[in-house]
Amino acid sequence: MSILIDDDRFISEILSHSIEAIRTFVKTAEELMKKIEEDKEEILEKMDRKGSREAYESFYKAIKSME
């Protein structure tokens, strides 16, 4: 079932909120990728030295720092 909406203001507001949500998502993703890139060498070094658990913990810490 579809509903036709013929209210330009409503459609404009929905589009505006959608665009803002996409911008927020992209910004967060960019920040996360930057943080991961900064910590990449440390994570890889820990994987080589001590195994994957410590590397996972470092990766998780990088992600949590984004919150």
TIPAVEX-272192 format. One record per residue (C-alpha): residue in three letters; y, z, x. Coordinates in steps of 0.2 Angstrom, whole numbers, padded with zeros to 4 digits, always signed. Example, Ala and Ser with C-alpha at 12.3 -4.5 7.8 and 13.67 -1.06 7.14 Angstrom:
ALA-0022+0039+0062
SER-0005+0036+0068
//
This chain:
MET+0000+0000+0000
SER+0017-0005+0007
ILE+0034+0001+0002
LEU+0049-0011+0003
ILE+0064-0002+0009
ASP+0080-0011+0005
ASP+0093+0001+0013
ASP+0101-0005+0028
ARG+0107+0012+0033
PHE+0090+0019+0032
ILE+0082+0005+0042
SER+0096+0007+0055
GLU+0093+0025+0057
ILE+0074+0023+0058
LEU+0077+0010+0072
SER+0089+0021+0081
HIS+0077+0036+0081
SER+0063+0024+0087
ILE+0073+0017+0101
GLU+0078+0035+0107
ALA+0060+0040+0106
ILE+0055+0026+0117
ARG+0069+0029+0129
THR+0064+0048+0131
PHE+0046+0042+0134
VAL+0051+0030+0147
LYS+0062+0043+0156
THR+0048+0056+0156
ALA+0035+0043+0162
GLU+0047+0038+0176
GLU+0050+0056+0181
LEU+0032+0060+0181
MET+0028+0044+0192
LYS+0041+0050+0204
LYS+0034+0067+0205
ILE+0017+0061+0208
GLU+0023+0049+0221
GLU+0032+0063+0230
ASP+0016+0073+0230
LYS+0004+0059+0233
GLU+0001+0062+0251
GLU-0002+0080+0249
ILE-0014+0077+0235
LEU-0024+0064+0246
GLU-0024+0075+0261
LYS-0031+0089+0251
MET-0045+0078+0244
ASP-0050+0073+0262
ARG-0049+0091+0268
LYS-0055+0102+0254
GLY-0063+0092+0240
SER-0057+0086+0224
ARG-0054+0103+0215
GLU-0038+0108+0225
ALA-0032+0090+0224
TYR-0034+0091+0205
GLU-0025+0107+0205
SER-0010+0099+0215
PHE-0010+0085+0203
TYR-0010+0096+0188
LYS+0004+0106+0196
ALA+0014+0090+0198
ILE+0012+0086+0180
LYS+0016+0104+0174
SER+0032+0104+0184
MET+0038+0090+0172
GLU+0038+0101+0157
//
